[in-house]
Every structure is written in structure tokens, then in C-alpha cells.
Amino acid sequence: MNNKPKWWLRLLVGLGLLTTSTAAISGSEASAPARYDTAMVQLIGELHQYARLHQPHFQLLANGGSPLYLPIDGNTTENAAHMLQNVDGQLAESVFFGFNLLDGQETPAAENKFFLHTLDTARNGGLPVFVLDYVTNAEQAAISYEKNLAKGYIPLASPYRGLDGIPPFPPPHINAKDIHSLAEVQNYLVLLNPSKFASSADYLNSLQNSDYDLLIIDLYLENRLLNKEEVSALKRKKNGGRRLVFAYMSIGEAETYRNYWQKSWAKSLPDWLDEPNTDWQNNYRVKFWRPEWKHILYGSPNAYLDEIMQAGFDGAFLDVIDVYQYFQNNE
């Protein structure tokens, strides 16, 4: 989860660039797709269809890639419609605070305008919209909450760029209601790195003793998978209400600390791996349309999505969706 400068955001906002050129994938799965945006929507659609086949109520929350809801930069109207159908919610980082890793600073007007345009399109299409702003104090958190709630977004304001702590700012709309879908969520927490907690038990207890409607956490804890009993215990808020628990899943980058990473790749990277992400150590961009990567993501007992479902999570938090822009811009 990161925010990098995107020069094309200002260009699109300034020029109002809208195109409706058709896009289709041609050639073999291993070759580069005709359209990277279409290939990403197709991958998300495959994950959605596969998950629903095995668990009918399983949900997907997308992080980033919100331009996919608009027919811009070559993305088609049909592709935008498919994106709305393939996910159950959309999240964006730094809509109001923290753009380009500048925590506590207001997001520039042009970038904020484009964010709102894409997110409003998703919301008008029926998706709940979540925003994660990076702030440094309670005053900024209050401003973030006010602006997001005014737009109908579900906000989280965090002073922890590493997503390694529970923010000290009380979440809005705390409630004891039973939550069964992303559309019912009124507040949420993203906590992906438990390293600052005293122990695994302390980490899990801290999550249990919270009243967030949605927890987004990592599937792994101390190099092991969370089990069904641990995940089940997290599904009950401190106030007694039922909540959702989602697991993090990067679909645009391979991470060297995951179980699927093979030591031999350090000497010779497979050709479906691309350049490392210089902003996040140990992350390699992947040619996400390749079957080798898809086999890692889903379709077998040891695949990423399958392990998430086996552990009893309510859904998956799909990260690094915007990797398609990296390939698109390079080309």
C-alpha cells in the first residue's frame, strides 16, 4: 500500500481526457496483453468468480485502481462496468491527507479532485467507498473524518504509515450492530504489521478488544497462517456485535517473505517477475496476467486466496491493483 506521484492524474483532470477505444486481450496468456487495464479487471473477475464458487458470501475489497471505473486513458465503458461487478467495495489511500507519502499534508487539489471523481463513480455504481488518510494529529483526523463522511465514504485516519498500530483517534459511528457485508460497515481498521505488539497474543487481544466493523489484517502471524479459531474470535466486536475480518492479498506484487517465494528466485528471477519496487523493500512487480502468478493466487489448497478462505476470513483485501498503470506507462 503506497502512494506514488502520478503525473497523468493532473493531465487527465486538466484535459478531461475521455476515450472509449475498445480493448481486448490477444495472444497467449504468457504474452503481454493488448490492454493492461482490461487484464487487471479480468484477473479480479477470476478471483471473484472463483471465491464465490467456493464461498458464496466471500467479498473482495479493492485498494487502488479507482480509475478503472472510468472510461479514460483507453479504458472502455464495458471494462468499467465489469470492475463494478467484480468487487464488493473500493478503498483509496490519501484522498485528503498523505498523498505521495507526505503524511499530515493535505492532498493537492488536482489529485484530490481526480480521486473524488473516480470514487464517486464507484459509489454511484453501488459500491461502498473506503478512504485511508495518513495524518499526524487529532485535528487532521477530525478534518479527514468530516470530509469523508460528507462524501458518504467510510473513513480511517491513521498516524501509522506502516499500518502497525491502532490509531489513537476514536473511529466514527461505533455501533453494536451485526455486520455481514461491506455495505453495512461504518468504520474499519487496517493493521497489517503486528511487529510492535508485545506478543502474538497481545496483537490478537488488541484486535478483539476493539469495536471496528471491519478488520483488515494479514493472513500470516509469525511466519504461520492464522487458524480458523483465531479468525473466528476476531469476528466478534468488544461490544458484542458481529464484524467482518478480511485478509490482505497483493495481486500486483510478489513479496519475498511469503510462503510462495522460492529461494532460487534470488539467483535467477522467473520471467514473470518484473523490477523490484524501490519504495517497498522485498516487493517485486509481477506480470499479473501470467498463468504462473495466477496459480500462486488461486486454484489449489496452497494458493493465496484458497488459504485465506480456508482460514475462515470473510473476504480479501486486494492490494497493488494499480500495477497495471506501471506496465501501461512503461509501454
C-alpha positions as CSV (number, residue, x, y, z in Angstrom):
1,M,0.0,0.0,0.0
2,N,1.7,3.2,-1.2
3,N,1.1,6.5,-2.9
4,K,3.4,7.4,-5.7
5,P,3.3,10.6,-7.8
6,K,1.2,10.0,-10.9
7,W,1.8,12.8,-13.5
8,W,-1.1,11.6,-15.6
9,L,-3.6,12.5,-12.8
10,R,-3.1,16.2,-13.5
11,L,-3.1,15.6,-17.2
12,L,-6.4,13.8,-17.1
13,V,-8.1,16.3,-14.8
14,G,-6.8,19.3,-16.8
15,L,-7.6,18.0,-20.2
16,G,-10.8,16.0,-19.4
17,L,-9.3,13.2,-21.4
18,L,-12.1,10.6,-22.1
19,T,-11.7,7.8,-24.6
20,T,-13.8,4.8,-25.5
21,S,-11.4,2.7,-27.5
22,T,-12.0,-1.0,-27.4
23,A,-9.6,-3.2,-25.6
24,A,-9.2,-7.0,-25.8
25,I,-6.6,-9.5,-24.7
26,S,-5.0,-11.3,-27.6
27,G,-2.4,-13.9,-27.9
28,S,-1.4,-16.5,-25.3
29,E,-1.7,-15.9,-21.6
30,A,2.1,-15.6,-21.3
31,S,2.4,-12.7,-23.8
32,A,1.7,-9.1,-22.9
33,P,-2.0,-8.3,-23.1
34,A,-3.4,-5.8,-25.6
35,R,-4.7,-3.7,-22.6
36,Y,-3.2,-3.9,-19.1
37,D,-6.3,-2.3,-17.6
38,T,-8.5,-5.0,-19.1
39,A,-6.2,-7.7,-18.0
40,M,-6.3,-6.4,-14.4
41,V,-10.2,-6.3,-14.4
42,Q,-10.1,-9.8,-15.9
43,L,-7.9,-11.1,-13.1
44,I,-10.1,-9.6,-10.4
45,G,-13.1,-11.1,-12.1
46,E,-11.4,-14.5,-12.0
47,L,-10.7,-14.2,-8.3
48,H,-14.3,-13.0,-7.6
49,Q,-15.8,-15.9,-9.6
50,Y,-13.6,-18.5,-8.0
51,A,-14.2,-17.2,-4.4
52,R,-17.9,-17.1,-4.9
53,L,-18.0,-20.6,-6.3
54,H,-16.4,-21.9,-3.1
55,Q,-17.8,-19.5,-0.6
56,P,-21.0,-17.7,-1.8
57,H,-20.7,-14.8,0.7
58,F,-17.0,-14.2,0.3
59,Q,-16.3,-10.5,-0.6
60,L,-13.5,-8.6,-2.3
61,L,-12.3,-5.1,-1.3
62,A,-10.1,-3.4,-3.9
63,N,-7.3,-1.0,-2.9
64,G,-6.3,1.5,-5.6
65,G,-7.0,1.3,-9.3
66,S,-10.1,3.5,-9.0
67,P,-9.5,4.9,-12.5
68,L,-10.8,1.6,-13.7
69,Y,-14.3,2.8,-13.0
70,L,-13.9,5.5,-15.7
71,P,-13.7,5.2,-19.5
72,I,-10.4,7.2,-19.6
73,D,-6.9,6.6,-20.8
74,G,-8.1,3.8,-23.1
75,N,-10.2,2.0,-20.5
76,T,-13.5,1.1,-22.0
77,T,-17.0,1.6,-20.7
78,E,-17.5,-2.2,-20.7
79,N,-14.4,-2.6,-18.7
80,A,-15.5,-0.1,-16.1
81,A,-18.9,-1.9,-15.8
82,H,-17.1,-5.2,-15.2
83,M,-15.0,-3.6,-12.5
84,L,-18.2,-2.6,-10.6
85,Q,-19.4,-6.2,-10.9
86,N,-16.1,-7.8,-9.8
87,V,-15.6,-6.2,-6.4
88,D,-17.8,-5.5,-3.4
89,G,-16.1,-2.3,-2.2
90,Q,-13.4,0.2,-3.2
91,L,-10.7,1.7,-1.0
92,A,-8.3,4.6,-1.8
93,E,-5.4,5.9,0.2
94,S,-4.5,9.6,0.8
95,V,-7.6,11.1,-0.7
96,F,-7.5,14.1,1.7
97,F,-4.2,13.6,3.6
98,G,-0.8,11.9,3.0
99,F,-0.5,11.8,-0.8
100,N,2.9,11.0,-2.2
101,L,4.0,9.7,1.3
102,L,3.6,13.2,2.8
103,D,1.8,12.2,6.0
104,G,-0.2,15.1,7.6
105,Q,-0.2,17.2,4.5
106,E,-3.4,17.9,2.6
107,T,-3.6,16.1,-0.8
108,P,-3.1,18.6,-3.7
109,A,-6.3,19.9,-5.2
110,A,-5.8,18.2,-8.6
111,E,-5.1,14.8,-7.2
112,N,-8.0,15.2,-4.7
113,K,-10.4,16.2,-7.5
114,F,-9.5,13.1,-9.5
115,F,-9.8,10.8,-6.5
116,L,-13.3,12.1,-5.8
117,H,-14.3,11.7,-9.4
118,T,-13.3,8.1,-9.5
119,L,-14.6,7.2,-6.1
120,D,-17.9,9.0,-6.7
121,T,-18.3,6.9,-9.8
122,A,-17.7,3.7,-7.8
123,R,-20.2,4.9,-5.1
124,N,-22.8,5.8,-7.7
125,G,-22.3,2.4,-9.2
126,G,-23.4,0.8,-5.9
127,L,-20.1,0.2,-4.1
128,P,-19.2,1.3,-0.6
129,V,-16.1,3.5,-0.7
130,F,-13.4,3.4,2.0
131,V,-10.7,6.0,2.4
132,L,-7.5,5.7,4.4
133,D,-5.8,9.1,5.1
134,Y,-2.4,9.4,6.7
135,V,-2.4,12.1,9.4
136,T,-0.2,13.2,12.2
137,N,-2.6,14.6,14.8
138,A,-6.2,14.5,16.1
139,E,-7.1,17.8,14.4
140,Q,-6.2,16.4,10.9
141,A,-8.1,13.1,11.8
142,A,-11.2,15.1,12.6
143,I,-10.9,17.0,9.3
144,S,-10.5,13.8,7.4
145,Y,-13.5,12.2,9.1
146,E,-15.6,15.3,8.4
147,K,-14.7,15.4,4.7
148,N,-15.1,11.7,4.1
149,L,-18.4,11.4,5.9
150,A,-19.7,14.4,3.9
151,K,-19.0,12.4,0.7
152,G,-20.6,9.3,2.1
153,Y,-17.2,7.5,2.4
154,I,-16.1,5.2,5.3
155,P,-13.0,6.9,6.7
156,L,-9.9,5.8,8.6
157,A,-7.3,8.3,9.7
158,S,-4.1,6.8,10.8
159,P,-0.7,8.2,12.0
160,Y,0.9,4.9,11.2
161,R,2.2,4.7,7.6
162,G,3.4,1.2,8.4
163,L,-0.1,0.2,9.4
164,D,1.4,-1.3,12.6
165,G,-0.8,0.2,15.2
166,I,-4.4,1.0,16.2
167,P,-4.9,4.8,15.7
168,P,-5.5,6.8,18.9
169,F,-8.4,8.6,17.2
170,P,-11.8,7.1,18.0
171,P,-13.5,5.7,14.9
172,P,-16.8,7.3,13.8
173,H,-20.2,5.7,14.2
174,I,-19.2,3.0,16.8
175,N,-22.1,0.5,17.0
176,A,-23.1,-2.9,18.2
177,K,-24.9,-4.0,15.1
178,D,-24.1,-7.3,13.3
179,I,-22.1,-6.6,10.1
180,H,-22.4,-9.1,7.3
181,S,-21.4,-7.0,4.2
182,L,-19.1,-4.2,3.3
183,A,-22.2,-2.1,2.5
184,E,-23.1,-2.2,6.3
185,V,-19.6,-1.1,7.5
186,Q,-19.5,2.3,9.2
187,N,-15.8,2.2,10.4
188,Y,-12.8,0.0,9.9
189,L,-9.2,-0.7,10.8
190,V,-6.2,-1.7,8.6
191,L,-3.5,-3.3,10.8
192,L,-1.1,-5.4,8.7
193,N,2.1,-5.4,10.7
194,P,2.0,-6.7,14.3
195,S,5.7,-6.3,15.0
196,K,5.2,-3.5,17.5
197,F,3.0,-5.6,19.7
198,A,4.5,-7.3,22.7
199,S,3.4,-10.7,21.5
200,S,1.0,-12.5,19.1
201,A,-1.5,-12.8,22.0
202,D,-1.3,-9.1,22.7
203,Y,-1.9,-8.4,19.0
204,L,-4.9,-10.6,18.7
205,N,-6.3,-9.4,22.1
206,S,-6.0,-5.8,21.0
207,L,-7.9,-6.5,17.8
208,Q,-10.6,-8.4,19.7
209,N,-11.0,-5.6,22.2
210,S,-11.9,-3.1,19.5
211,D,-15.3,-2.1,18.1
212,Y,-14.4,-1.7,14.5
213,D,-17.0,-3.0,12.0
214,L,-14.2,-4.4,9.7
215,L,-10.7,-5.6,10.4
216,I,-8.2,-5.8,7.6
217,I,-5.2,-7.9,8.7
218,D,-2.6,-10.2,7.4
219,L,-3.1,-13.9,6.8
220,Y,0.2,-14.6,8.5
221,L,1.3,-14.2,12.0
222,E,4.9,-15.0,13.0
223,N,5.5,-17.0,9.8
224,R,2.4,-19.1,10.2
225,L,-1.1,-18.9,9.0
226,L,-3.8,-17.7,11.3
227,N,-6.2,-20.6,12.0
228,K,-10.0,-20.7,11.9
229,E,-10.3,-20.4,15.7
230,E,-8.3,-17.2,15.8
231,V,-10.1,-15.7,12.9
232,S,-13.5,-16.7,14.3
233,A,-12.6,-15.0,17.6
234,L,-11.8,-11.7,15.8
235,K,-15.3,-11.7,14.2
236,R,-16.9,-10.5,17.4
237,K,-16.6,-6.8,18.4
238,K,-15.9,-5.9,22.0
239,N,-19.5,-4.6,22.3
240,G,-20.8,-8.0,21.1
241,G,-21.7,-7.2,17.6
242,R,-20.6,-9.4,14.7
243,R,-18.0,-7.9,12.3
244,L,-16.1,-8.7,9.1
245,V,-12.5,-9.8,9.0
246,F,-10.6,-9.5,5.7
247,A,-7.1,-10.7,4.8
248,Y,-4.5,-8.8,2.9
249,M,-3.6,-10.1,-0.6
250,S,-1.3,-8.4,-3.0
251,I,-2.2,-9.2,-6.6
252,G,0.2,-6.9,-8.3
253,E,3.5,-7.6,-6.5
254,A,5.3,-10.7,-5.2
255,E,6.7,-10.5,-1.7
256,T,9.9,-12.3,-0.8
257,Y,8.7,-13.1,2.7
258,R,5.6,-15.0,1.6
259,N,5.4,-18.8,1.6
260,Y,5.2,-19.0,-2.2
261,W,8.6,-17.3,-2.6
262,Q,11.3,-19.7,-3.7
263,K,15.0,-19.2,-2.7
264,S,16.2,-20.0,-6.2
265,W,14.5,-16.8,-7.4
266,A,17.1,-14.7,-5.7
267,K,19.7,-16.0,-8.1
268,S,17.6,-16.1,-11.2
269,L,14.2,-14.4,-11.3
270,P,11.5,-16.1,-13.3
271,D,10.5,-14.1,-16.4
272,W,7.0,-13.4,-15.0
273,L,8.6,-11.3,-12.2
274,D,9.5,-7.7,-13.1
275,E,11.5,-5.0,-11.5
276,P,11.6,-4.6,-7.7
277,N,9.5,-1.8,-6.1
278,T,12.1,0.6,-4.8
279,D,9.6,2.2,-2.4
280,W,8.9,-1.1,-0.7
281,Q,11.8,-3.4,0.1
282,N,11.4,-7.1,-0.9
283,N,8.5,-6.5,-3.3
284,Y,8.7,-7.3,-7.0
285,R,6.2,-6.2,-9.5
286,V,4.6,-9.2,-11.3
287,K,3.3,-9.7,-14.8
288,F,-0.1,-10.2,-13.3
289,W,-1.7,-11.7,-16.4
290,R,0.7,-14.7,-16.5
291,P,-0.6,-18.1,-15.5
292,E,2.4,-18.7,-13.2
293,W,1.2,-15.9,-11.0
294,K,-2.4,-16.8,-11.2
295,H,-1.6,-20.3,-10.0
296,I,0.0,-18.7,-6.9
297,L,-3.0,-16.6,-6.3
298,Y,-5.8,-19.2,-6.6
299,G,-6.8,-22.6,-7.6
300,S,-5.0,-25.0,-5.2
301,P,-5.0,-25.7,-1.5
302,N,-1.7,-23.8,-1.0
303,A,-2.7,-20.9,-3.2
304,Y,-3.0,-17.5,-1.5
305,L,-6.8,-17.0,-1.9
306,D,-7.5,-20.6,-1.0
307,E,-5.6,-20.3,2.2
308,I,-7.5,-17.1,3.1
309,M,-10.8,-18.9,2.6
310,Q,-9.7,-22.0,4.5
311,A,-8.8,-19.8,7.5
312,G,-12.4,-18.5,7.6
313,F,-11.9,-14.9,6.5
314,D,-15.0,-13.1,5.3
315,G,-13.1,-11.6,2.3
316,A,-9.9,-10.5,0.8
317,F,-8.3,-7.0,0.6
318,L,-6.8,-6.8,-2.9
319,D,-3.7,-4.6,-3.0
320,V,-1.5,-3.2,-5.7
321,I,-4.2,-3.2,-8.3
322,D,-2.7,-0.1,-9.8
323,V,0.4,-2.1,-11.0
324,Y,-1.4,-2.2,-14.4
325,Q,-0.5,1.6,-14.7
326,Y,3.2,0.7,-14.3
327,F,3.1,-1.6,-17.3
328,Q,0.8,0.8,-19.2
329,N,3.0,3.8,-18.7
330,N,6.2,1.9,-19.5
331,E,4.8,0.8,-22.8
